[in-house]
Amino acid sequence: MDSFDFKGFWWLLNNPSEKLAGICSFTPFQGGELEIIGDFNCLTESNVADQPFIILGTTLKGNITLYDCFLKKKEKIHGLVEVSLYYINLIFLGNHFSSDFDVKFNQISIHY
């Protein structure tokens, strides 16, 4: 599988009107990661933001669903800008799923 970087806007299911800018990246060695400027915690009242099961995004390449995510690191750069890094277990390109029950497929193809 090839590496990629998708710049876009990202949000949580429970707050679709509040989007954060960031980059979703994938490498075969590190897996999937989402780096956002800001913090999902400021957009929600619960601790769901540290371990959001689904993060939705829109990029120039289309819609993306990030599935089974967790907060890996959060830091302030130069004391001004907060950056959050999430690890992503699965990345679905081309579609938005609104719940884990929606993630169903009729067939799957895997290439090594």
C-alpha positions in Angstrom: 0.0 0.0 0.0 1.2 3.5 -0.9 1.7 6.3 1.6 -0.6 9.3 1.4 -1.4 12.7 3.0 -4.9 14.3 2.8 -5.4 17.8 3.9 -8.9 18.7 5.0 -11.4 19.5 7.6 -12.4 17.1 10.4 -15.2 16.8 12.8 -16.9 14.5 15.3 -20.3 12.9 14.7 -22.0 14.6 17.7 -20.8 18.1 16.4 -20.8 18.3 12.6 -20.9 22.1 12.5 -17.5 22.5 14.2 -14.7 21.5 11.9 -10.9 21.6 12.6 -8.2 21.8 9.9 -5.7 19.0 9.7 -3.8 16.3 7.8 -4.7 12.6 7.6 -1.6 10.6 6.7 -0.8 6.9 6.2 2.4 5.0 5.8 2.8 1.2 5.7 5.2 1.4 8.7 3.4 3.9 11.0 -0.2 3.3 10.0 -2.8 6.0 10.0 -2.6 9.3 11.9 -4.6 12.5 12.0 -2.9 15.7 13.0 -5.3 18.6 13.7 -4.8 22.2 14.6 -6.8 22.5 17.8 -8.5 20.0 20.0 -11.8 18.1 19.7 -12.3 18.5 23.5 -13.1 22.2 23.0 -15.9 21.2 20.7 -17.6 18.6 22.9 -18.7 18.4 26.6 -17.6 14.9 27.2 -14.3 12.9 27.1 -15.4 11.3 23.8 -12.9 13.5 22.1 -9.9 11.6 23.5 -11.2 8.4 22.0 -13.6 9.2 19.2 -14.7 6.0 17.5 -15.4 7.8 14.3 -14.0 11.1 12.9 -15.4 12.4 9.6 -13.5 14.5 7.1 -13.7 16.2 3.8 -10.7 16.7 1.6 -9.9 17.5 -2.1 -9.9 13.8 -2.6 -13.4 13.4 -1.2 -15.1 12.2 2.0 -13.2 10.2 4.5 -14.2 8.2 7.6 -11.6 7.5 10.3 -12.6 4.5 12.3 -11.5 3.4 15.8 -9.3 6.4 16.7 -7.6 7.4 19.9 -5.6 10.5 21.0 -1.9 9.8 20.8 -0.4 13.2 21.7 -1.4 16.7 22.3 1.0 19.7 22.5 1.2 23.4 22.3 3.7 24.7 19.8 5.4 27.9 20.9 2.8 28.1 23.7 0.3 29.4 21.2 -1.1 26.8 18.8 -2.5 23.5 20.1 -1.9 20.4 17.9 -3.5 17.0 18.5 -2.4 13.7 17.0 -4.8 10.8 16.7 -3.9 7.2 15.8 -6.4 5.7 13.3 -7.0 1.9 13.0 -9.1 2.1 9.8 -9.4 4.7 7.0 -12.4 4.5 4.6 -11.9 6.7 1.5 -14.9 8.0 -0.4 -17.7 7.6 2.2 -19.0 8.9 5.5 -20.3 6.3 8.0 -22.5 7.7 10.8 -22.1 4.7 13.2 -20.1 1.5 13.5 -23.3 -0.4 12.5 -23.1 1.3 9.1 -19.6 -0.1 8.4 -20.7 -3.2 6.4 -19.5 -4.5 3.1 -20.7 -7.1 0.6 -17.1 -8.1 -0.4 -13.5 -7.2 0.4 -10.4 -7.3 -1.7 -6.9 -7.1 -0.1 -3.6 -6.6 -1.9 -0.2 -7.3 -0.3 
